[in-house]
Amino acid sequence: MWQNIKDGATIAADTIRYTPEALGELAADTKIAYDYWQKMNNTGKQLVNTYGSGQGADIDNYYHPLLQCELAKISPTSRDWGLRLGYAKEILDYHKKKGTMPMSVISADSQKDLQNNLYGSNLGYNNPNQSCEDLLDDRRTPNMRKLGIR
């Protein structure tokens, strides 16, 4: 718990040092992240409605790196904000999930999500002329492929 508070405080303190332009970019990046989150939720619902319960699992292995890849292509500042937003989301997820599942499960999921975030960020940064959807095509689930979901 103290580590999460320390992480949140570090994110907040670093944020204060940013210029107004960078804070504007944060607002735009947050909107982009929200839109991807909505897209992921809609995909999950579509998969469950089509194939049944549990079929929305593992789609975050595609959507986490996809978002980070796209943000990394915008600018170094957006790349930084993307990773910071990813950490903030994992802190929020921890607080939502604690007490409802074993800590080992929460921790493993957070670690996987953060690794996916870094993977996508590096992929976008190192491949500026390639589509993130193409770069991450191998991360789509078989049922996403069947429905043509990207």
Salt bridges, closest charged atoms under 4 A:
ASP14 OD1 - ARG17 NH1 3.17
ASP14 OD2 - ARG84 NH2 3.10
ASP35 OD1 - LYS31 NZ 2.68
ASP60 OD2 - LYS112 NZ 2.99
ASP80 OD2 - ARG84 NE 3.09
ASP93 OD2 - LYS89 NZ 2.58
ASP93 OD1 - LYS96 NZ 3.97
ASP109 OD2 - LYS97 NZ 2.85
ASP109 OD1 - LYS112 NZ 3.61
ASP113 OD2 - HIS64 NE2 3.62
ASP113 OD1 - LYS112 NZ 3.20
GLU133 OE2 - LYS39 NZ 3.95
GLU133 OE1 - ARG150 NH1 3.68
ASP134 OD1 - ARG150 NH1 3.41
ASP137 OD1 - ARG140 NE 2.92
ASP137 OD2 - ARG145 NH1 3.03
ASP137 OD1 - ARG150 NH2 2.95
